[in-house]
Amino acid sequence: MPITAYAGSFLEPAGPVAAGQLSHFGVISGLMLIVIVPMFVALPIVLWRYRRGGAGAYRPDWEFNWGLELLIWGVPVALVVALGTALWRQTITGDPYRALGPDPLVVEVVALDWKFLFLYPEQGVATLDLLALPEGRPVTLKLTSGTVMQSFIIPQLAGQIYAMAGMQTQLNLVADRTGDFTGRNTQYNGLGFATQSFTTRVMSP
């Protein structure tokens, strides 16, 4: 039987948090094309024009050009402002501590060697390496570690957040559709690291 390594990603979002990350990724990629595309277009033109015997003029006394200065400095400054604004907005809307709706399902997450323990205070149950969530209901994950620091992520639902011993972090998410989604620890923590993954099972309420 072949072994398939596939964990899904924010490129296939199953909730608003991952969808916001995908949108942000699209904005950043689009802005960076402003730099990348002209470079790939201009480079072969310059190489051809200023090759030996080419049509480019040799001007050893050339010193300054306002147009070029504005282009060389103005575009990067505008790009940095646009990137910074986009990041600032995404940082606020994608804050992992920001509640995504009323009456969230609270799940306490404990990172162990090399597994995740999920505790459901409302239901009085616990699961190991299986995070069961209702479709459409806000979820608040409260994370800690019973061992070393670990990095918790469910790519199709939410971004990465650390779980640390003696501390509590928080991650809010909502699942828009049912299905099984892979989550895992992305912080190397010993021999069992490679197999430390879990299933997030989103079901109808």
Secondary structure, DSSP 4 states (H G I P E B T S, - for coil): ---------TTS-SSHHHHHHHHHHHHHHHHHHHHHHHHHHHHHHHHHHTSTT-SPPP-TT----HHHHHHHHHHHHHHHHHHHHHHHHHHHHT-TTS--SSSPEEEEEEEETTEEEEEETTTTEEEESEEEEETTS-EEEEEEESSS-EEEEETTTEEEEEE-TT--EEEEE--SS-EEEEEEE-S--STTGGG-EEEEEEE--
